[in-house]
């Protein structure tokens, strides 16, 4: 029995998405920039998807810019804000995704901007008093970049509170919402968010496609130069089938969001109860075990397994057909471990193996039971 508990890394495609992608690949091969009928048909597919995605988020269709995924979306917004808007300081946290952290490091070297990293507590909560203090004392044009849902520990950021704070001090606010879009509802006409990043493969859509929300009249200029695609911000022939697949995936995610949220949240609660029944001393990383302060889609926990056995835990789970992550899939192969967990490490848990289990609507309580059986036998 193969069990997939690594949905924060990527999700399986819904059947309806596969059908939509296949249909477009077979029937609509025209270049969307061509003026003949084939091109116009392809362009219609793209703009229909753009309007549909914008409607789901209560945004204007001109504010949705298609990209290759979350990493490009983050880079597009950060680079363009510095290049085009005169941003001199970026405020972020040390536990953001590397798509943000490494981009900021590059911007420091290339443009000489100042990067400021907010304090976080032992549970990974961002210190908003520290944010306000930095905003108060700063005289430079500033961008704040903080993720909505942490991809490793699941902590939730209050976008309303942070955005309002940023705008009070005339700073721009970008949120990496890669782990949130499709799982939480967003009203971008009301939220004080200037820029947002999303990726389709986190909500049962195709890989290699995502979007940036860029508030209209932002002043951002071309990120990729060439043709005039994507309102002139991102040149290159659009991936029509992937765009349609992303639209279908998002449509289904929000159509079923309340039902699926309850189902997945119940599964997470069951998972926590079952694991702690055999590991009562297990410690949860971040706030991943606390309802309303973490996403309902994942749990990150340190298991009290002796150091000499811990190195074999990943292999043991994989051998038994169970897929999960040691920290984060983006860190696979790294010898330094998760930068997020390293920031949260304590003397009590540093020798314990930490695993991230992440869930989707396709997981079942029976799969949790099978995992428990495997862990008991370890």
C-alpha positions in Angstrom: 0.0 0.0 0.0 1.7 3.2 -1.2 0.8 6.3 0.9 1.5 9.9 -0.1 1.8 12.3 2.8 3.9 14.9 1.0 1.3 17.2 -0.4 3.1 20.3 0.7 5.8 19.4 -1.8 3.4 18.8 -4.6 -0.1 17.4 -5.0 -1.5 14.8 -7.4 -3.5 16.2 -10.3 -7.2 15.9 -10.2 -8.7 13.8 -13.0 -10.7 16.8 -14.2 -7.5 18.8 -14.5 -5.8 16.0 -16.5 -8.8 16.0 -18.8 -8.8 19.8 -19.3 -5.0 19.8 -20.0 -5.3 16.9 -22.4 -8.2 18.5 -24.3 -6.3 21.7 -24.8 -3.0 20.0 -25.8 -4.9 18.0 -28.5 -7.3 20.6 -29.8 -5.6 24.0 -29.3 -2.0 24.1 -30.5 -2.0 27.7 -31.9 0.3 30.4 -30.6 -1.8 32.8 -28.6 0.0 35.8 -30.1 -1.0 34.8 -33.7 -3.8 36.7 -35.2 -5.4 33.9 -37.2 -8.2 31.6 -35.8 -5.8 29.1 -34.2 -4.1 31.9 -32.3 -7.4 33.6 -31.3 -8.7 30.4 -29.9 -5.6 29.9 -27.8 -5.8 33.5 -26.6 -9.4 33.0 -25.6 -8.5 30.0 -23.5 -5.9 32.1 -21.7 -8.0 35.1 -21.0 -11.0 33.0 -19.9 -8.6 31.3 -17.4 -7.3 34.7 -16.3 -10.8 36.1 -15.7 -11.8 32.9 -13.8 -8.8 33.0 -11.5 -9.2 36.7 -10.9 -12.9 36.1 -10.0 -12.0 33.4 -7.5 -9.7 35.9 -5.7 -11.9 39.0 -6.2 -9.2 40.7 -8.2 -9.1 42.4 -11.6 -8.1 40.1 -14.5 -5.3 42.6 -15.4 -3.8 42.0 -12.0 -3.1 38.3 -12.7 0.2 37.6 -14.5 1.0 34.0 -15.4 4.4 32.7 -14.5 6.2 29.3 -14.4 5.4 29.0 -10.7 6.0 30.3 -7.2 9.8 30.8 -7.4 9.5 32.9 -10.6 6.6 34.8 -9.1 8.6 35.6 -6.0 11.6 36.7 -8.0 9.6 38.7 -10.4 8.0 40.8 -7.6 11.1 41.3 -5.6 13.4 42.1 -8.5 10.9 44.4 -10.2 10.1 46.2 -7.0 13.8 47.1 -6.5 14.4 47.8 -10.2 11.3 49.8 -11.0 9.9 51.2 -7.7 13.1 52.3 -6.0 12.8 49.8 -3.1 15.9 50.3 -0.9 15.0 48.0 2.0 13.2 44.6 2.1 11.9 43.4 5.5 11.4 39.6 5.7 11.9 36.7 8.1 14.6 34.1 8.4 12.2 31.3 7.8 10.8 32.3 4.4 11.1 30.0 1.4 14.5 30.1 -0.3 12.8 31.6 -3.4 12.5 34.8 -1.3 15.6 34.5 0.9 18.0 33.8 -1.9 16.5 36.4 -4.2 16.9 39.0 -1.4 20.6 38.0 -1.0 21.1 38.5 -4.7 19.4 41.9 -4.6 21.7 42.9 -1.8 24.8 42.1 -3.9 23.4 43.5 -7.2 21.6 46.6 -6.1 23.0 47.3 -2.6 19.6 47.2 -0.9 19.3 46.6 2.9 17.7 43.4 4.1 16.2 43.3 7.5 15.2 40.0 9.2 12.4 40.0 11.8 12.7 38.3 15.1 10.8 35.0 15.5 10.0 33.1 18.6 10.7 29.4 19.4 7.5 28.5 17.6 8.3 30.4 14.4 5.8 33.3 15.1 6.9 36.5 13.4 7.3 39.4 15.9 5.0 42.1 14.6 6.2 44.6 17.2 9.7 44.2 15.6 8.1 44.8 12.2 6.5 48.0 13.4 9.7 49.2 15.0 11.6 48.7 11.7 8.9 50.4 9.7 8.8 53.4 12.1 12.6 54.0 12.0 13.0 53.4 8.3 13.3 56.3 5.9 13.8 54.3 2.7 11.2 53.0 0.3 10.4 49.6 1.8 8.9 46.3 0.7 7.8 43.7 3.3 7.8 40.1 2.1 6.3 37.5 4.4 4.6 34.2 3.5 1.0 33.5 4.4 1.5 29.8 5.2 4.9 28.5 6.2 5.7 25.6 3.9 7.5 23.6 6.6 5.8 24.3 9.9 2.4 25.5 8.7 2.2 28.7 10.7 -0.3 31.2 9.5 0.3 34.9 9.1 -2.4 37.5 9.7 -2.4 39.1 6.3 -4.9 41.8 7.3 -2.9 42.9 10.3 0.5 42.8 8.5 -0.8 44.6 5.4 -2.5 47.3 7.4 0.7 47.9 9.4 2.8 48.1 6.1 0.4 50.6 4.5 0.2 52.7 7.7 4.0 53.3 7.2 3.7 53.5 3.4 5.5 50.2 2.8 4.5 47.8 0.1 3.5 44.3 1.1 4.2 41.0 -0.8 3.1 37.6 0.4 4.2 34.3 -0.8 0.9 32.5 -0.8 2.0 29.3 -2.5 0.8 27.1 0.4 -2.3 29.1 0.9 -4.0 29.6 -2.5 -6.5 26.9 -3.1 -6.7 26.1 0.6 -7.8 29.4 2.1 -10.1 32.0 0.6 -8.7 35.4 -0.5 -10.5 38.6 -1.2 -7.7 40.7 -2.9 -10.0 43.7 -3.3 -10.2 44.0 0.5 -6.9 42.5 1.7 -4.1 45.2 2.1 -1.7 43.1 -0.1 0.1 44.7 -3.0 1.7 41.6 -4.5 1.1 37.8 -4.1 2.7 34.6 -5.5 1.0 31.3 -6.2 1.8 27.9 -7.8 -0.7 25.5 -9.4 1.0 22.2 -8.3 0.2 23.0 -4.6 -3.6 22.8 -5.3 -3.8 19.7 -7.6 -2.8 21.6 -10.8 0.1 21.1 -13.2 3.7 21.8 -12.4 5.5 24.6 -14.2 2.7 27.1 -14.0 1.7 29.7 -11.4 0.8 33.4 -11.2 1.7 36.7 -9.6 -1.0 39.0 -8.3 0.3 42.5 -9.0 -2.0 45.3 -8.0 -2.9 47.5 -10.9 -1.0 50.6 -11.6 1.8 49.2 -9.4 4.5 50.7 -11.7 6.3 47.3 -12.3 8.0 46.9 -15.7 9.1 43.9 -17.7 10.7 41.1 -15.8 11.4 38.9 -18.8 12.0 40.9 -22.0 10.9 39.9 -25.5 7.3 40.0 -26.7 4.4 41.8 -25.1 2.8 38.8 -23.4 1.3 39.1 -19.9 0.7 42.8 -20.1 4.3 43.3 -21.1 5.6 42.1 -17.8 6.6 38.5 -18.8 7.6 37.8 -22.4 7.4 34.4 -23.9 4.7 32.2 -25.5 2.2 31.2 -22.8 1.7 27.6 -21.8 -2.0 27.4 -22.7 -2.7 23.9 -21.5 -1.0 24.5 -18.1 -2.9 27.8 -17.7 -6.2 26.1 -18.4 -5.2 23.3 -16.0 -4.4 25.7 -13.2 -7.7 27.5 -13.7 -9.6 24.2 -13.5 -7.7 23.1 -10.4 -8.4 26.4 -8.7 -12.0 26.4 -9.7 -12.4 22.9 -8.1 -10.4 23.8 -5.0 -12.7 26.7 -4.2 -15.9 24.9 -5.3 -15.2 22.2 -2.7 -13.2 24.2 -0.2 -15.5 24.0 2.9 -16.2 20.2 2.5 -12.6 19.3 1.8 -11.2 21.6 4.5 -13.4 19.8 7.1 -12.3 16.4 5.8 -8.6 17.2 5.8 -8.7 19.0 9.2 -10.4 15.9 10.7 -7.7 13.7 9.2 -5.0 16.0 10.6 -6.6 15.8 14.1 -6.8 12.0 13.8 -3.2 11.8 12.7 -2.0 13.9 15.7 -4.0 11.7 18.1 -2.7 8.5 16.6 0.9 9.5 16.5 0.9 10.9 20.0 -0.6 7.7 21.3 2.6 5.8 20.4 4.9 8.8 20.9 3.5 10.8 23.8 6.7 12.8 24.1 6.6 13.9 20.4 7.1 17.6 20.0 5.5 19.6 17.3 7.6 22.1 15.3 6.1 25.5 14.9 2.4 25.8 15.6 1.5 22.8 13.3 -0.6 21.1 16.0 -2.6 24.2 17.0 -5.9 24.7 15.2 -6.5 28.2 13.8 -2.8 29.1 14.1 -1.6 26.7 11.5 -2.8 25.3 8.2 -5.0 22.3 8.3 -2.9 20.6 5.6 0.3 19.7 7.4 2.0 18.5 10.7 5.7 18.9 11.4 6.9 16.9 14.4 10.1 15.8 16.1 9.9 12.1 17.1 11.7 10.8 20.2 13.8 8.2 18.3 17.3 7.4 19.4 20.0 9.1 17.3 21.5 5.8 16.2 18.1 4.7 14.7 17.0 8.1 13.4 19.2 8.0 10.3 17.3 5.0 9.1 13.8 6.4 9.6 13.4 8.0 6.1 14.6 4.7 4.5 12.2 2.7 6.7 9.2 4.7 5.7 10.1 4.8 2.0 10.7 1.0 2.1 7.2 0.6 3.4 5.7 2.8 0.7 5.2 6.0 2.8 6.1 9.3 1.3 6.7 12.3 3.6 9.4 15.0 4.0 12.4 15.4 6.3 11.8 19.1 6.9 11.0 20.2 3.4 11.2 18.7 -0.1 13.0 21.8 -1.2 15.9 20.8 1.1 16.2 17.2 -0.1 19.8 16.2 -0.5 21.0 19.1 1.7 23.5 18.3 4.4 22.7 21.4 6.4 19.1 20.5 7.1 16.1 22.7 7.1 16.9 26.4 7.6 13.4 26.8 9.2 13.9 24.0 11.7 17.5 25.1 12.5 16.0 28.5 13.6 13.6 26.7 15.9 16.0 24.1 17.3 16.3 23.5 21.0 18.5 21.3 23.1 15.6 19.0 23.8 14.9 18.1 20.2 18.1 18.7 18.2 18.9 15.0 18.0 15.4 13.9 17.2 14.3 13.4 13.6 11.7 15.9 12.3 9.3 14.8 9.7 6.6 16.8 7.8 3.4 15.0 7.0 1.1 16.9 4.6 -2.4 15.9 3.6 -4.9 16.3 0.8 -8.5 15.2 0.2 -7.2 12.0 -1.3 -5.8 10.8 2.0 -7.7 8.6 4.4 -7.7 7.5 8.1 -6.8 4.0 6.9 -3.5 5.4 5.6 -2.8 7.0 8.9 -3.4 3.6 10.5 -1.0 2.0 8.2 1.7 4.7 9.0 1.1 4.0 12.7 1.7 0.3 12.1 4.9 1.0 10.3 6.2 3.4 13.0 5.3 0.8 15.7 7.5 -1.6 13.9 10.5 0.7 13.6 
